[in-house]
Amino acid sequence: MTRLFILQIIIVFLFLSNNSIATNQNIFDDAKIYFEKKDYDQSKFLFQKFLVFNPKDYLSYLYLAKIYKKEDNKNETEKNLNTTLLLNPKNEEALFMLIELQLERSNFSKAKELNEKFSLICSKLCNNFQTKGKLTYLQQKKKFPAATPTLHINMAALRALQPAPC
């Protein structure tokens, strides 16, 4: 009789734990939907809520970085990008966004360092830009010459962006 009772408790526990996992995934999916609808406040809230239960989910940090970038909060953007790269060091999108942020801040030495990492891991993002025949984001912003074949940030372009010495 006690074995049956213990078995029932275990079954109920397993059912509840599976249900909470599904609920957590629904939170993430809902947050993505709000992000796509450009309701950034609700999306931010849901991604933060999701991170309470899944603190190692790098995609949530990446989405939060995108939200903070839209809000022009550079410090929070950088924190979330760094956390994304800590959890997934080969995330091309986060690394590219961090390079772009460092260039906006005129931190060329850090941008160069990140670019070296980027050139080692860039496969999906670089191939995506090349196969679709698009100019890179930086070329569209006229920060780099149009002859740049990929998302490669070369030193001549970095020097061209630096302010002239006083």
C-alpha positions as CSV (number, residue, x, y, z in Angstrom):
1,M,0.0,0.0,0.0
2,T,2.8,2.5,0.9
3,R,4.6,1.5,-2.3
4,L,1.5,2.4,-4.3
5,F,1.3,5.7,-2.5
6,I,5.0,6.5,-3.2
7,L,4.6,5.6,-6.8
8,Q,1.6,8.0,-7.1
9,I,3.6,10.8,-5.6
10,I,6.5,10.2,-8.0
11,I,4.1,10.2,-11.0
12,V,2.5,13.4,-9.8
13,F,5.9,15.0,-9.3
14,L,7.1,14.0,-12.8
15,F,3.9,15.3,-14.3
16,L,4.3,18.7,-12.5
17,S,8.0,19.0,-13.4
18,N,7.3,18.3,-17.1
19,N,4.5,20.9,-17.0
20,S,6.8,23.5,-15.5
21,I,9.4,22.9,-18.3
22,A,6.7,23.4,-20.9
23,T,5.5,26.6,-19.1
24,N,9.1,27.9,-19.1
25,Q,9.4,27.3,-22.9
26,N,6.1,29.1,-23.4
27,I,7.5,32.1,-21.6
28,F,10.5,32.2,-24.0
29,D,8.2,31.7,-27.0
30,D,5.9,34.5,-25.8
31,A,8.8,36.8,-25.2
32,K,10.0,36.2,-28.8
33,I,6.5,37.0,-30.1
34,Y,6.4,40.2,-28.2
35,F,9.9,41.0,-29.5
36,E,8.8,40.5,-33.0
37,K,5.8,42.7,-32.4
38,K,8.2,45.4,-31.1
39,D,6.6,45.4,-27.6
40,Y,10.0,45.6,-26.0
41,D,8.8,46.2,-22.4
42,Q,6.7,43.1,-22.3
43,S,9.4,41.1,-24.1
44,K,12.1,42.3,-21.7
45,F,10.0,41.3,-18.7
46,L,9.3,37.8,-20.1
47,F,13.0,37.2,-21.0
48,Q,14.1,38.3,-17.6
49,K,11.4,36.0,-16.1
50,F,12.6,33.1,-18.2
51,L,16.2,33.7,-17.1
52,V,15.1,33.3,-13.4
53,F,14.3,29.6,-14.3
54,N,17.0,29.2,-17.0
55,P,20.0,31.4,-16.1
56,K,22.3,29.7,-18.7
57,D,20.1,30.4,-21.7
58,Y,22.3,32.5,-23.9
59,L,19.5,33.3,-26.4
60,S,17.6,35.2,-23.7
61,Y,20.6,37.4,-23.0
62,L,21.0,38.0,-26.7
63,Y,17.4,39.1,-27.1
64,L,17.8,41.3,-24.0
65,A,20.9,42.9,-25.6
66,K,18.9,43.6,-28.8
67,I,16.1,45.2,-26.7
68,Y,18.6,47.4,-24.8
69,K,20.2,48.3,-28.1
70,K,16.8,49.5,-29.4
71,E,16.4,51.5,-26.1
72,D,19.9,52.9,-26.7
73,N,21.2,51.6,-23.3
74,K,24.8,50.8,-24.2
75,N,25.9,49.6,-20.8
76,E,23.1,47.0,-20.5
77,T,23.6,46.0,-24.1
78,E,27.3,45.3,-23.4
79,K,26.5,43.4,-20.2
80,N,24.1,41.1,-22.0
81,L,26.3,40.6,-25.0
82,N,29.2,39.7,-22.7
83,T,27.0,37.2,-20.8
84,T,25.9,35.7,-24.2
85,L,29.5,35.3,-25.2
86,L,30.4,33.8,-21.8
87,L,27.7,31.2,-22.2
88,N,28.3,30.7,-26.0
89,P,31.7,32.0,-27.1
90,K,31.0,31.1,-30.7
91,N,27.9,33.2,-31.1
92,E,28.6,35.2,-34.2
93,E,25.7,37.7,-33.8
94,A,26.6,38.6,-30.3
95,L,30.3,39.1,-31.2
96,F,29.4,41.2,-34.2
97,M,27.0,43.4,-32.1
98,L,29.8,43.8,-29.5
99,I,32.3,44.9,-32.3
100,E,29.8,47.4,-33.5
101,L,29.2,48.7,-30.0
102,Q,33.0,49.1,-29.5
103,L,33.3,51.0,-32.8
104,E,30.5,53.3,-31.7
105,R,32.4,54.0,-28.5
106,S,35.6,54.6,-30.5
107,N,37.3,51.7,-28.7
108,F,39.3,50.6,-31.7
109,S,41.8,48.3,-29.8
110,K,38.9,46.3,-28.3
111,A,37.2,46.2,-31.7
112,K,40.4,44.8,-33.3
113,E,40.7,42.2,-30.6
114,L,37.1,41.1,-31.1
115,N,37.5,41.2,-34.9
116,E,40.3,38.6,-34.6
117,K,38.0,36.3,-32.7
118,F,35.2,37.0,-35.1
119,S,37.3,36.1,-38.2
120,L,38.1,32.7,-36.6
121,I,34.5,31.8,-35.8
122,C,32.5,33.5,-38.5
123,S,30.9,31.0,-40.8
124,K,27.1,31.3,-40.7
125,L,26.8,35.1,-40.6
126,C,29.6,35.7,-43.1
127,N,28.3,33.1,-45.6
128,N,24.7,34.5,-45.1
129,F,25.9,38.0,-46.2
130,Q,28.0,36.7,-49.1
131,T,25.4,34.4,-50.5
132,K,22.6,36.9,-50.4
133,G,24.8,39.5,-52.1
134,K,24.2,42.1,-49.5
135,L,26.5,44.8,-48.4
136,T,27.5,44.4,-44.8
137,Y,25.9,46.5,-42.2
138,L,29.1,48.5,-41.7
139,Q,29.3,49.1,-45.5
140,Q,25.8,50.4,-45.5
141,K,26.7,52.8,-42.8
142,K,29.6,53.9,-45.0
143,K,32.2,53.1,-42.3
144,F,34.1,50.7,-44.5
145,P,34.9,50.5,-48.2
146,A,32.4,48.6,-50.4
147,A,35.2,46.4,-51.5
148,T,35.3,44.6,-48.2
149,P,34.2,41.1,-49.2
150,T,32.8,39.9,-45.8
151,L,32.2,41.2,-42.3
152,H,36.0,41.6,-41.9
153,I,37.0,44.7,-40.1
154,N,40.4,45.7,-41.4
155,M,42.9,47.9,-39.7
156,A,43.0,50.5,-42.5
157,A,39.3,51.0,-42.0
158,L,39.7,51.3,-38.2
159,R,42.5,53.9,-38.6
160,A,40.2,55.8,-41.0
161,L,37.6,56.0,-38.3
162,Q,40.0,57.3,-35.6
163,P,39.9,61.0,-34.9
164,A,42.8,63.0,-36.0
165,P,45.4,63.7,-33.3
166,C,45.3,67.2,-31.8
